[in-house]
Amino acid sequence: RIITLPDVTGRPLGRQLFLTTFLPRLLDLLAEAAEPAVVAARYRPLCGLQGRHVTVYDDTAVHDGTAGGITDDGGLIVETAAGTVVIRSGRLSAPGSEWRGEAG
């Protein structure tokens, strides 16, 4: 499943800013990570979703609830009315509402 940063942020993101800021940090993190739990441990304190209401769309369902954090294997924990679910693939924007690029 593919999701774009503009899908997540709700605004365009210039390629140059992305490439010069995000990619070097990601590559450094991945180089240090011997296993997925290391990446998850470094990301957990930075997760802006924890404690916030989220609606996550996956291939089979819509999960509505409160984000509870990140599992060691990178899944998003969501506390729903039906119980706790761990989502490993999904999106935060409704299908069909993807960012289509800058107008013009």
N, CA, C and O atoms as a GROMACS GRO file, in nm:
protein
  416
    1ARG      N    1   0.084  -0.117   0.000
    1ARG     CA    2   0.000   0.000   0.000
    1ARG      C    3   0.089   0.123   0.000
    1ARG      O    4   0.189   0.127   0.070
    2ILE      N    5   0.053   0.220  -0.076
    2ILE     CA    6   0.132   0.342  -0.086
    2ILE      C    7   0.052   0.458  -0.028
    2ILE      O    8  -0.068   0.470  -0.051
    3ILE      N    9   0.121   0.543   0.047
    3ILE     CA   10   0.061   0.666   0.099
    3ILE      C   11   0.166   0.775   0.083
    3ILE      O   12   0.286   0.750   0.098
    4THR      N   13   0.122   0.895   0.053
    4THR     CA   14   0.215   1.005   0.034
    4THR      C   15   0.221   1.091   0.159
    4THR      O   16   0.128   1.091   0.240
    5LEU      N   17   0.329   1.164   0.175
    5LEU     CA   18   0.339   1.257   0.286
    5LEU      C   19   0.231   1.365   0.278
    5LEU      O   20   0.177   1.403   0.382
    6PRO      N   21   0.195   1.417   0.160
    6PRO     CA   22   0.084   1.511   0.156
    6PRO      C   23  -0.049   1.449   0.201
    6PRO      O   24  -0.134   1.520   0.256
    7ASP      N   25  -0.068   1.316   0.179
    7ASP     CA   26  -0.187   1.249   0.234
    7ASP      C   27  -0.189   1.264   0.386
    7ASP      O   28  -0.294   1.286   0.445
    8VAL      N   29  -0.073   1.251   0.447
    8VAL     CA   30  -0.062   1.256   0.592
    8VAL      C   31  -0.069   1.399   0.644
    8VAL      O   32  -0.138   1.426   0.743
    9THR      N   33   0.002   1.491   0.578
    9THR     CA   34   0.011   1.628   0.629
    9THR      C   35  -0.101   1.718   0.579
    9THR      O   36  -0.131   1.821   0.640
   10GLY      N   37  -0.164   1.680   0.467
   10GLY     CA   38  -0.271   1.762   0.412
   10GLY      C   39  -0.223   1.881   0.332
   10GLY      O   40  -0.300   1.972   0.302
   11ARG      N   41  -0.094   1.882   0.298
   11ARG     CA   42  -0.041   1.995   0.219
   11ARG      C   43   0.073   1.945   0.131
   11ARG      O   44   0.136   1.844   0.161
   12PRO      N   45   0.100   2.017   0.024
   12PRO     CA   46   0.209   1.977  -0.065
   12PRO      C   47   0.343   1.982   0.006
   12PRO      O   48   0.363   2.059   0.101
   13LEU      N   49   0.435   1.899  -0.040
   13LEU     CA   50   0.569   1.897   0.014
   13LEU      C   51   0.666   1.897  -0.103
   13LEU      O   52   0.665   1.805  -0.185
   14GLY      N   53   0.748   2.000  -0.110
   14GLY     CA   54   0.843   2.011  -0.220
   14GLY      C   55   0.943   1.897  -0.220
   14GLY      O   56   0.990   1.854  -0.115
   15ARG      N   57   0.975   1.848  -0.338
   15ARG     CA   58   1.069   1.736  -0.350
   15ARG      C   59   1.206   1.769  -0.290
   15ARG      O   60   1.266   1.687  -0.221
   16GLN      N   61   1.254   1.890  -0.318
   16GLN     CA   62   1.387   1.927  -0.269
   16GLN      C   63   1.391   1.927  -0.117
   16GLN      O   64   1.485   1.875  -0.057
   17LEU      N   65   1.289   1.984  -0.053
   17LEU     CA   66   1.283   1.984   0.094
   17LEU      C   67   1.281   1.842   0.147
   17LEU      O   68   1.352   1.810   0.242
   18PHE      N   69   1.200   1.757   0.086
   18PHE     CA   70   1.193   1.618   0.128
   18PHE      C   71   1.328   1.549   0.114
   18PHE      O   72   1.378   1.487   0.208
   19LEU      N   73   1.386   1.562  -0.003
   19LEU     CA   74   1.512   1.492  -0.029
   19LEU      C   75   1.626   1.539   0.060
   19LEU      O   76   1.707   1.457   0.105
   20THR      N   77   1.634   1.668   0.085
   20THR     CA   78   1.746   1.720   0.162
   20THR      C   79   1.727   1.706   0.313
   20THR      O   80   1.825   1.711   0.388
   21THR      N   81   1.605   1.690   0.358
   21THR     CA   82   1.578   1.683   0.502
   21THR      C   83   1.549   1.540   0.550
   21THR      O   84   1.612   1.491   0.643
   22PHE      N   85   1.457   1.477   0.486
   22PHE     CA   86   1.407   1.349   0.536
   22PHE      C   87   1.494   1.229   0.499
   22PHE      O   88   1.527   1.147   0.585
   23LEU      N   89   1.531   1.219   0.375
   23LEU     CA   90   1.604   1.100   0.331
   23LEU      C   91   1.736   1.075   0.404
   23LEU      O   92   1.762   0.961   0.442
   24PRO      N   93   1.821   1.175   0.424
   24PRO     CA   94   1.945   1.147   0.498
   24PRO      C   95   1.918   1.094   0.639
   24PRO      O   96   1.989   1.005   0.687
   25ARG      N   97   1.817   1.147   0.704
   25ARG     CA   98   1.784   1.100   0.839
   25ARG      C   99   1.732   0.957   0.836
   25ARG      O  100   1.769   0.874   0.920
   26LEU      N  101   1.648   0.927   0.739
   26LEU     CA  102   1.596   0.792   0.726
   26LEU      C  103   1.708   0.692   0.697
   26LEU      O  104   1.712   0.585   0.757
   27LEU      N  105   1.797   0.727   0.608
   27LEU     CA  106   1.908   0.638   0.575
   27LEU      C  107   2.000   0.616   0.695
   27LEU      O  108   2.047   0.504   0.717
   28ASP      N  109   2.025   0.720   0.774
   28ASP     CA  110   2.105   0.704   0.896
   28ASP      C  111   2.037   0.609   0.995
   28ASP      O  112   2.102   0.523   1.054
   29LEU      N  113   1.908   0.627   1.012
   29LEU     CA  114   1.832   0.543   1.104
   29LEU      C  115   1.835   0.398   1.059
   29LEU      O  116   1.858   0.308   1.140
   30LEU      N  117   1.812   0.375   0.933
   30LEU     CA  118   1.810   0.237   0.882
   30LEU      C  119   1.948   0.173   0.891
   30LEU      O  120   1.959   0.053   0.915
   31ALA      N  121   2.052   0.251   0.872
   31ALA     CA  122   2.188   0.197   0.882
   31ALA      C  123   2.219   0.153   1.025
   31ALA      O  124   2.294   0.057   1.045
   32GLU      N  125   2.163   0.222   1.123
   32GLU     CA  126   2.187   0.188   1.263
   32GLU      C  127   2.101   0.071   1.310
   32GLU      O  128   2.136   0.004   1.408
   33ALA      N  129   1.992   0.047   1.243
   33ALA     CA  130   1.893  -0.050   1.291
   33ALA      C  131   1.932  -0.193   1.253
   33ALA      O  132   1.937  -0.227   1.134
   34ALA      N  133   1.958  -0.275   1.352
   34ALA     CA  134   1.987  -0.416   1.328
   34ALA      C  135   1.858  -0.496   1.315
   34ALA      O  136   1.857  -0.602   1.252
   35GLU      N  137   1.750  -0.445   1.373
   35GLU     CA  138   1.622  -0.514   1.368
   35GLU      C  139   1.508  -0.410   1.379
   35GLU      O  140   1.531  -0.298   1.425
   36PRO      N  141   1.387  -0.448   1.336
   36PRO     CA  142   1.275  -0.352   1.335
   36PRO      C  143   1.244  -0.289   1.470
   36PRO      O  144   1.200  -0.174   1.474
   37ALA      N  145   1.265  -0.360   1.580
   37ALA     CA  146   1.235  -0.305   1.712
   37ALA      C  147   1.319  -0.181   1.742
   37ALA      O  148   1.274  -0.093   1.816
   38VAL      N  149   1.440  -0.174   1.687
   38VAL     CA  150   1.526  -0.058   1.708
   38VAL      C  151   1.464   0.065   1.641
   38VAL      O  152   1.461   0.173   1.699
   39VAL      N  153   1.415   0.047   1.519
   39VAL     CA  154   1.349   0.157   1.447
   39VAL      C  155   1.224   0.201   1.523
   39VAL      O  156   1.202   0.321   1.543
   40ALA      N  157   1.143   0.105   1.567
   40ALA     CA  158   1.021   0.138   1.640
   40ALA      C  159   1.052   0.212   1.769
   40ALA      O  160   0.983   0.308   1.804
   41ALA      N  161   1.155   0.171   1.841
   41ALA     CA  162   1.191   0.237   1.966
   41ALA      C  163   1.233   0.382   1.943
   41ALA      O  164   1.203   0.469   2.025
   42ARG      N  165   1.302   0.407   1.833
   42ARG     CA  166   1.343   0.545   1.803
   42ARG      C  167   1.226   0.629   1.756
   42ARG      O  168   1.222   0.750   1.780
   43TYR      N  169   1.129   0.566   1.688
   43TYR     CA  170   1.016   0.641   1.634
   43TYR      C  171   0.909   0.670   1.738
   43TYR      O  172   0.844   0.774   1.733
   44ARG      N  173   0.890   0.579   1.834
   44ARG     CA  174   0.782   0.594   1.932
   44ARG      C  175   0.772   0.734   1.994
   44ARG      O  176   0.662   0.790   1.996
   45PRO      N  177   0.881   0.792   2.044
   45PRO     CA  178   0.869   0.925   2.106
   45PRO      C  179   0.834   1.035   2.006
   45PRO      O  180   0.790   1.143   2.045
   46LEU      N  181   0.852   1.009   1.877
   46LEU     CA  182   0.825   1.109   1.775
   46LEU      C  183   0.686   1.096   1.714
   46LEU      O  184   0.645   1.181   1.635
   47CYS      N  185   0.616   0.991   1.749
   47CYS     CA  186   0.485   0.963   1.688
   47CYS      C  187   0.384   1.070   1.730
   47CYS      O  188   0.348   1.079   1.847
   48GLY      N  189   0.341   1.150   1.634
   48GLY     CA  190   0.245   1.256   1.662
   48GLY      C  191   0.102   1.209   1.673
   48GLY      O  192   0.013   1.288   1.705
   49LEU      N  193   0.076   1.082   1.647
   49LEU     CA  194  -0.061   1.031   1.652
   49LEU      C  195  -0.101   0.980   1.790
   49LEU      O  196  -0.219   0.973   1.821
   50GLN      N  197  -0.005   0.945   1.872
   50GLN     CA  198  -0.037   0.883   2.000
   50GLN      C  199  -0.131   0.971   2.082
   50GLN      O  200  -0.105   1.089   2.105
   51GLY      N  201  -0.241   0.910   2.126
   51GLY     CA  202  -0.340   0.980   2.206
   51GLY      C  203  -0.441   1.060   2.126
   51GLY      O  204  -0.534   1.118   2.182
   52ARG      N  205  -0.424   1.063   1.994
   52ARG     CA  206  -0.514   1.141   1.909
   52ARG      C  207  -0.618   1.050   1.843
   52ARG      O  208  -0.594   0.931   1.821
   53HIS      N  209  -0.732   1.108   1.812
   53HIS     CA  210  -0.835   1.034   1.739
   53HIS      C  211  -0.788   1.012   1.596
   53HIS      O  212  -0.739   1.104   1.531
   54VAL      N  213  -0.803   0.889   1.547
   54VAL     CA  214  -0.765   0.856   1.410
   54VAL      C  215  -0.875   0.774   1.345
   54VAL      O  216  -0.949   0.702   1.412
   55THR      N  217  -0.883   0.785   1.215
   55THR     CA  218  -0.962   0.695   1.134
   55THR      C  219  -0.866   0.635   1.033
   55THR      O  220  -0.809   0.707   0.951
   56VAL      N  221  -0.848   0.503   1.039
   56VAL     CA  222  -0.753   0.435   0.954
   56VAL      C  223  -0.830   0.344   0.859
   56VAL      O  224  -0.913   0.264   0.901
   57TYR      N  225  -0.802   0.359   0.731
   57TYR     CA  226  -0.866   0.280   0.627
   57TYR      C  227  -0.767   0.173   0.582
   57TYR      O  228  -0.654   0.204   0.543
   58ASP      N  229  -0.809   0.045   0.587
   58ASP     CA  230  -0.726  -0.059   0.529
   58ASP      C  231  -0.806  -0.130   0.421
   58ASP      O  232  -0.914  -0.084   0.384
   59ASP      N  233  -0.756  -0.240   0.370
   59ASP     CA  234  -0.822  -0.308   0.259
   59ASP      C  235  -0.958  -0.366   0.294
   59ASP      O  236  -1.042  -0.384   0.206
   60THR      N  237  -0.981  -0.394   0.422
   60THR     CA  238  -1.103  -0.464   0.459
   60THR      C  239  -1.194  -0.389   0.557
   60THR      O  240  -1.309  -0.428   0.575
   61ALA      N  241  -1.144  -0.282   0.620
   61ALA     CA  242  -1.223  -0.218   0.724
   61ALA      C  243  -1.180  -0.073   0.746
   61ALA      O  244  -1.078  -0.027   0.695
   62VAL      N  245  -1.264  -0.003   0.822
   62VAL     CA  246  -1.231   0.131   0.869
   62VAL      C  247  -1.221   0.121   1.021
   62VAL      O  248  -1.314   0.076   1.088
   63HIS      N  249  -1.108   0.163   1.074
   63HIS     CA  250  -1.084   0.157   1.219
   63HIS      C  251  -1.088   0.299   1.274
   63HIS      O  252  -1.008   0.384   1.235
   64ASP      N  253  -1.180   0.323   1.365
   64ASP     CA  254  -1.199   0.456   1.423
   64ASP      C  255  -1.171   0.446   1.572
   64ASP      O  256  -1.234   0.367   1.643
   65GLY      N  257  -1.077   0.526   1.620
   65GLY     CA  258  -1.046   0.520   1.762
   65GLY      C  259  -0.930   0.611   1.799
   65GLY      O  260  -0.903   0.710   1.731
   66THR      N  261  -0.864   0.577   1.906
   66THR     CA  262  -0.752   0.655   1.958
   66THR      C  263  -0.622   0.581   1.933
   66THR      O  264  -0.609   0.463   1.967
   67ALA      N  265  -0.526   0.650   1.874
   67ALA     CA  266  -0.395   0.589   1.849
   67ALA      C  267  -0.326   0.565   1.982
   67ALA      O  268  -0.316   0.655   2.066
   68GLY      N  269  -0.276   0.443   1.999
   68GLY     CA  270  -0.215   0.407   2.126
   68GLY      C  271  -0.065   0.389   2.120
   68GLY      O  272  -0.003   0.353   2.220
   69GLY      N  273  -0.006   0.413   2.004
   69GLY     CA  274   0.139   0.399   1.994
   69GLY      C  275   0.179   0.307   1.881
   69GLY      O  276   0.099   0.273   1.794
   70ILE      N  277   0.307   0.267   1.885
   70ILE     CA  278   0.368   0.187   1.780
   70ILE      C  279   0.420   0.057   1.841
   70ILE      O  280   0.485   0.058   1.945
   71THR      N  281   0.391  -0.056   1.776
   71THR     CA  282   0.442  -0.186   1.822
   71THR      C  283   0.588  -0.201   1.780
   71THR      O  284   0.639  -0.122   1.700
   72ASP      N  285   0.654  -0.302   1.832
   72ASP     CA  286   0.795  -0.327   1.797
   72ASP      C  287   0.814  -0.357   1.650
   72ASP      O  288   0.922  -0.334   1.595
   73ASP      N  289   0.711  -0.409   1.583
   73ASP     CA  290   0.725  -0.438   1.441
   73ASP      C  291   0.668  -0.327   1.352
   73ASP      O  292   0.651  -0.346   1.232
   74GLY      N  293   0.638  -0.211   1.414
   74GLY     CA  294   0.596  -0.094   1.336
   74GLY      C  295   0.447  -0.078   1.316
   74GLY      O  296   0.406   0.014   1.244
   75GLY      N  297   0.366  -0.162   1.375
   75GLY     CA  298   0.221  -0.149   1.362
   75GLY      C  299   0.167  -0.035   1.447
   75GLY      O  300   0.222  -0.003   1.552
   76LEU      N  301   0.058   0.026   1.400
   76LEU     CA  302  -0.009   0.132   1.475
   76LEU      C  303  -0.115   0.070   1.564
   76LEU      O  304  -0.204  -0.001   1.514
   77ILE      N  305  -0.108   0.094   1.693
   77ILE     CA  306  -0.206   0.045   1.788
   77ILE      C  307  -0.322   0.144   1.790
   77ILE      O  308  -0.301   0.264   1.810
   78VAL      N  309  -0.445   0.093   1.770
   78VAL     CA  310  -0.563   0.179   1.774
   78VAL      C  311  -0.663   0.118   1.871
   78VAL      O  312  -0.703   0.002   1.858
   79GLU      N  313  -0.703   0.199   1.968
   79GLU     CA  314  -0.805   0.158   2.065
   79GLU      C  315  -0.941   0.196   2.007
   79GLU      O  316  -0.974   0.314   2.000
   80THR      N  317  -1.020   0.096   1.966
   80THR     CA  318  -1.151   0.120   1.907
   80THR      C  319  -1.260   0.080   2.006
   80THR      O  320  -1.232   0.023   2.111
   81ALA      N  321  -1.385   0.110   1.971
   81ALA     CA  322  -1.497   0.070   2.056
   81ALA      C  323  -1.506  -0.083   2.066
   81ALA      O  324  -1.554  -0.135   2.167
   82ALA      N  325  -1.460  -0.154   1.965
   82ALA     CA  326  -1.465  -0.300   1.964
   82ALA      C  327  -1.342  -0.363   2.029
   82ALA      O  328  -1.339  -0.485   2.047
   83GLY      N  329  -1.242  -0.284   2.065
   83GLY     CA  330  -1.121  -0.337   2.126
   83GLY      C  331  -0.997  -0.283   2.058
   83GLY      O  332  -1.004  -0.194   1.973
   84THR      N  333  -0.883  -0.336   2.098
   84THR     CA  334  -0.754  -0.291   2.045
   84THR      C  335  -0.723  -0.364   1.915
   84THR      O  336  -0.736  -0.486   1.907
   85VAL      N  337  -0.683  -0.288   1.814
   85VAL     CA  338  -0.637  -0.346   1.688
   85VAL      C  339  -0.497  -0.292   1.659
   85VAL      O  340  -0.463  -0.181   1.699
   86VAL      N  341  -0.418  -0.372   1.589
   86VAL     CA  342  -0.286  -0.330   1.544
   86VAL      C  343  -0.292  -0.329   1.392
   86VAL      O  344  -0.322  -0.430   1.328
   87ILE      N  345  -0.265  -0.213   1.336
   87ILE     CA  346  -0.275  -0.194   1.192
   87ILE      C  347  -0.135  -0.183   1.134
   87ILE      O  348  -0.056  -0.097   1.175
   88ARG      N  349  -0.105  -0.270   1.039
   88ARG     CA  350   0.028  -0.271   0.979
   88ARG      C  351   0.028  -0.215   0.837
   88ARG      O  352   0.134  -0.193   0.779
   89SER      N  353  -0.090  -0.193   0.782
   89SER     CA  354  -0.101  -0.136   0.649
   89SER      C  355  -0.233  -0.062   0.641
   89SER      O  356  -0.338  -0.118   0.668
   90GLY      N  357  -0.227   0.065   0.603
   90GLY     CA  358  -0.348   0.143   0.593
   90GLY      C  359  -0.317   0.287   0.561
   90GLY      O  360  -0.202   0.323   0.534
   91ARG      N  361  -0.419   0.367   0.565
   91ARG     CA  362  -0.403   0.509   0.534
   91ARG      C  363  -0.493   0.591   0.624
   91ARG      O  364  -0.593   0.542   0.676
   92LEU      N  365  -0.455   0.717   0.643
   92LEU     CA  366  -0.532   0.807   0.729
   92LEU      C  367  -0.628   0.895   0.650
   92LEU      O  368  -0.707   0.969   0.709
   93SER      N  369  -0.623   0.887   0.519
   93SER     CA  370  -0.718   0.962   0.437
   93SER      C  371  -0.810   0.863   0.367
   93SER      O  372  -0.769   0.753   0.332
   94ALA      N  373  -0.935   0.904   0.347
   94ALA     CA  374  -1.033   0.817   0.285
   94ALA      C  375  -0.991   0.781   0.142
   94ALA      O  376  -0.936   0.865   0.072
   95PRO      N  377  -1.017   0.658   0.100
   95PRO     CA  378  -0.986   0.622  -0.038
   95PRO      C  379  -1.053   0.720  -0.134
   95PRO      O  380  -1.171   0.754  -0.119
   96GLY      N  381  -0.979   0.764  -0.232
   96GLY     CA  382  -1.030   0.860  -0.329
   96GLY      C  383  -0.997   1.004  -0.296
   96GLY      O  384  -1.020   1.094  -0.377
   97SER      N  385  -0.944   1.029  -0.175
   97SER     CA  386  -0.912   1.167  -0.136
   97SER      C  387  -0.762   1.193  -0.142
   97SER      O  388  -0.713   1.286  -0.078
   98GLU      N  389  -0.690   1.113  -0.218
   98GLU     CA  390  -0.545   1.128  -0.227
   98GLU      C  391  -0.507   1.263  -0.285
   98GLU      O  392  -0.578   1.320  -0.367
   99TRP      N  393  -0.394   1.311  -0.242
   99TRP     CA  394  -0.337   1.433  -0.298
   99TRP      C  395  -0.293   1.404  -0.440
   99TRP      O  396  -0.225   1.305  -0.464
  100ARG      N  397  -0.330   1.488  -0.534
  100ARG     CA  398  -0.305   1.464  -0.675
  100ARG      C  399  -0.192   1.550  -0.733
  100ARG      O  400  -0.171   1.550  -0.854
  101GLY      N  401  -0.122   1.622  -0.650
  101GLY     CA  402  -0.013   1.706  -0.698
  101GLY      C  403  -0.054   1.851  -0.697
  101GLY      O  404  -0.170   1.886  -0.677
  102GLU      N  405   0.045   1.933  -0.721
  102GLU     CA  406   0.022   2.076  -0.720
  102GLU      C  407  -0.055   2.118  -0.845
  102GLU      O  408  -0.026   2.072  -0.955
  103ALA      N  409  -0.153   2.204  -0.825
  103ALA     CA  410  -0.232   2.254  -0.938
  103ALA      C  411  -0.147   2.349  -1.021
  103ALA      O  412  -0.057   2.416  -0.970
  104GLY      N  413  -0.176   2.352  -1.150
  104GLY     CA  414  -0.106   2.449  -1.231
  104GLY      C  415  -0.024   2.388  -1.329
  104GLY      O  416   0.043   2.458  -1.406
   0.00000   0.00000   0.00000
